[in-house]
Amino acid sequence: MHISYHGHSIVKIKTGEHTILIDPFINGNEMTDLNVADEKPDVILLTHAHNDHVGDTIELAKRNNCQVIAVFELANYLESVGVNAVGMGLGGANEFDFGVVKFTKAFHSSSFTTEEGEVIYGGMPAGILFKAEGKTIYHAGDTEVFGDMEILGDRHDIDVAFVPIGDFFTMGPEDAAYAVELLKPKVVVPIHYNTFPPIKQDPEHFKSLVKDTEVNILEPGGSIEL
């Protein structure tokens, strides 16, 4: 399994047969190394409805005829604009042909603003547990730290966790380091920082706060092999 980070909250997972994109905010994202025209995902997973996470989902899904998995209300909106979307709920899991997807809690907000300025309610924000080829990936989405992360750490043998460290909109480095203690992943990758002025952070500071877990600071395009 090849796992790569592409700035902000974009994560790409390549299994033996499928390419999965999480939160593909590409256009308008100065931190990413991706180009929408080059991406050919088989499936897109979304943590929540904010535009800097839904990003280029609609264009990518229509052009590649790929499935989008999201929380129910967001999936309903995407279906209304012609996207092949599957809506799920927090705590729910399903085994797809590309792997198992389980949506978990996240404490944030979730709405999508259309080009016309209409604000669409996106349901609950979520984290994502993704399992394939005997490995478990956790993408926390946008969230603060919360005690139930310990449940995730106890019940799921997390190989790689992607956690936000930007502060302001999500947890900052100190809280993110505590989240790592609760989650107990083998490797943690910091995300959702330095994209906009309010979330400027030094990932090395986060790394210095984490104990007993490998911290892999990935530049956009950097990857991990499992």
N, C-alpha and C positions, 0 to 999 in steps of 0.2 A: 504494500500500500504506500502510495506517494502522497504526502500531504504538504501543501504549500500555502503560504500566507501572502496576500497581495494588497496590503495596506488597509487602514481603517478596520473593518470587520470581515473582509473577504477571505474566505478559506476555500481552497480547492482540494478535493479528495479524489485521487485516481485509484480505483481498484483494478483488478485484472480485466474487467469488462466495461466499467462505467466511469464517467466523470461527473462528480457531484460538486455544485457550486453553492456556497452558503453566503447569503447577503451580498449579491453582486452589484455593489455601488461602484461603478466604473467611470462613466461620464460625470465630470464635475469633481472627481476625486484626484487631487494632485499627488496623493501618496501612492497611487497604484501603478503597477507596471503593465496592467492588462489593457487590451483594446477590444471593444465590444465586437468588432467585425471578425476578430480572430477566435472568439470563444464559441465552443460547440458542446455545451453541457448536455448530458443525458437527463439530468434532473437538477432542480434548484430547490434548496431548502431556505426558508425565511424565518428569522427569529421574531420579527415584528414588522409593523407597517410603516415606520418612519422612512421618509424618502431616502435617507442616507443608508438604508439597509435593503429596501425593495429595489432601489437603484434602477438598473436596466433590465429587471426581470421580465417585463412585458415584451420588450423587443427580443430578448434572447429566447424566451419561451416560444413566441410565435415563429421566429425564424428557424429555430432548430426543432420545432414540434416536440418540445420536451415538457415533462410533467413538473409542476410546482407543488411542493408540500408546504402548507402553512397552517396557522391557526384558523379555525372555521370562518370567522367573519372576514378575515383578509382573503382567504381562498374564495369566498363568495363574490367579493368585489372583483378579484382577478378573473373569475369565470364570466362575470358580466361584461368584461372587455375582451373576451375571446381567448382567454388562457385556459389550458387544460390544468386545472388545479384540484388538489385534494385537501379538504379541510379536516383538521384533527383538533383535539382538545388537550389541555394540560393533563399530564398523567397518563395520557393515552399513548400506546405504542402500536406499530404495525410492521409486519415483515413484507417489504417490497422485493422485487427481483434484484435490486441493487444493494439491499441491506435493511437493517431494522432502524426505524426512526421513532424516537420517543420524545415528546415535548415535556419540558419540566418548568417549574416556576422561574419567573424573573420578576423583579420589582422595578417597574419603569412605567412608561405610557406607550400608546400605540395608535397612531392615526396616519393616514396617507393624504397628502395634499395634491390634488390634480393640477394639471396645467391651467385649468380655468379658475383655480383657487378654491375649489370645493374641498372640504375636509371630510374624509371618509373614516368612520370608526373602524379600527382594525382588530377589535377583540383584545384579549389579554396578550401582553408580551410574553416571550418564552425563551428558555434555553433549549438546546437540542442535544440529546444523546444519540449518536450514530454508531451502529455496530455492523461490522462486515469483516469477513476473513479472520475472525477470531480476535479482532481489535475493537476497542471502544474509544470514541472521540467525543469530547464534551465541548460544546460551544455555548458559553454562558449568555450570549446575547448582551443586551444592555441591562445592567442590573446593579443594585447594591449588594453587599454581602448579606446573607441571611442564614439562620441556623440550620435550615433543612438541607443546606449543602452537605452537611455531615451525613445525612441519610444517603445522598448520592454517592459520597465517598465510601460509605460502608457497604452499600448494596451493589455498586458497580466498580469493577476493576478498571479504572480510567487510565488509558495509556497516554493520551495527550489531552490537556485541557487548554482551551483558549479563553482568557479572561480579560475583561476591559480594565484599564488602569488610568484612564484619562481624567478622572475626577469630574467635577462640575455637573455632567449629565449621568455619570455612573460612579461606581466606586473608584477611589484613587489607589495609589500604590500601597498604602498601609492596609486598607481594608481588603484589597486584592490579595495581599500576602496572607492575611488571615483566612480568606476564602480558600487559598491553596492548602492551608493546614487542614481545613474541613474536608476538602475534596480528595486529598491524598493521591493526586495523579503521579504517574512516573515522570512525566515531562509537562511543563507549563510554558505557554507562549503568551506574552502580553499583546493585547490588541486594543483598538479604539483609543488611540492617542496620537497627538501631533497633526491630525488632519486639519483642525481648526484652532485658532488662537486659544479659546477657553480650555482646550484639552491638551495643551503642551505639557509633556512629561519627559523625564529622563528614565528610560527603561532600566538603566543600570542601577538606579536607586531602588526600583522595584526588586530587581535581582538580589540586591544586598539585603533585602528584608525577608526573603524566602529561605526557609530552612528545610533541609531533608528532602528537597525536590529539585530535580534538574530544571534550570531555567534556560530556555532557548530563545534568545532575542533574534527574531528573523526580520531581515530587511524585506521589502516588497519583492517577491519572487523567490525568497528563501524557502527551503523545504526540509522535511523530515522523512526518512524512509523507515517504515515499520515492517 
